[in-house]
């Protein structure tokens, strides 16, 4: 245990009661985004220009677990976000915003968006930056509504939100 009862460093070393960095997955193909839940870490591998596809990956935080590929065949994935049931991701070259179950399974298309980059989740909506349009868009996570443009600030790479504002 490292500094607290029933606390593990998930395979990393403990130094004076502080967990040191641990490698969760080695030899990945251009990882570009990461998000964590209480039990797993998720990340995107971008792939490469030679045709190696991008992937959505996950690994349990349990000691000794191995990385797993959840979704493959992605074209230049960039943004990643989690809610209680899904992992959301964007594909810049593929022009898509999609989601897949956290435990794995087929992805579902959320929106077609050329130049989709960053993605956020807030108050029952998925938000993304459409860099080709220069817009920030959203759609209900229930997928029962159409996509809406909420701002046209120009080229947006990254964004964040609080309860009342979108920052970019």
Protein Blocks (a to p, Z undefined) as FASTA:
>chain_A
ZZiahiaeehpaceehiacdddfbghiehiabdcddfkbccdddebjakopacddddddf
behiacddfbghiehiabdcddfkbccdddfklopacdddfkbpcdddfbdcehiabdcd
eehiacdddfknopacdddfklpaccddfbdebjafbdcddfkbccZZ
